[in-house]
Amino acid sequence: MPIFRIEEVVYGVEDTGEAARFFTDAGFAPLTGSGGVQRFRTVENQIVTIRPVDDPALPPAVEPGSTLRELVWGVEEAEDLDVLAEHLGTAARRDGDTLRTTDPNGLALGFRLMARTHAPVHLRHPNQVDHRSRINARLTPHGAAPVLRIVHCAYNITRARNEASLDFWCGPLGFKAVDKVLDTGTFLQSEGDVEHHNFFLCFRPDRAGINHIAVELWDFDAVMEAGNRMIDAGWKESRRPGRHTLGSNVYRFVHAPCGGRLEFVADMDRMDKDWQTRVWEKNPGHNIWMIKSSGPEPTGAGD
Ligand SMILES: [Fe+2]
């Protein structure tokens, strides 16, 4: 039953024009839209769909305003959908090529065969003392680096639904807890993935709704440049850039007009099936490091 990755995120938004501008500025590739529906793709062919907040085609919202309305997961084989359908039983229904259900928090979920395209590896070659991997070559800005892939969704839940949520995600859906932080939430990895997490159930805000979607860029420089580009375009940063403690990725967060935030990431940990769940009594802290500045602190860190 290998759920491999996030295949599509569907937002219901109050201002589709602003949301479309946001995803274009962030480096998603626009696809042809119709009837007020706008769609974007990553290099690895995951889809962001934007619909008007009152579009009757959308599943019910768990919070008011612009927010995530459906999270669709990609599976590797058609038979995987049959196994998932069996595990979910009457809680799931077939809807064309998609199997649909709802998680204990009211978040609408879909599952379908993934349509992956592979992003070519794009590495910069570092120099350090006598290790010289870049000779007679200068670095230049990445410029408008594309969004390679959506790597995870962080979802806020109520504390009361934490155990039921874990039972659901780690039960019929087959996710594994990579890091379980007893005062914050659980970093989950789907069976087909090696990413440190591709779903995070966060109960610290103690309310249900979207926290953020994270997208992978080439490297540290691309993440820093993307944040600068978003600020230049008028979008607001929600926390200072840094490198996370759990996951080890560098990050920049910006507030998103579709609800929650968008996180640009690079260089995240990969955990294979030998990894044993680590349980933390207390949150070990957000950052290995974070940019310090004498300027005002960004607001709305979100977790
Ligand atoms: Fe994240």
Boltz pocket constraint, residues with backbone or C-beta under 6 A from the ligand:
constraints:
  - pocket:
      binder: B
      contacts: [[A, 152], [A, 154], [A, 212], [A, 214], [A, 263]]
      max_distance: 6.0
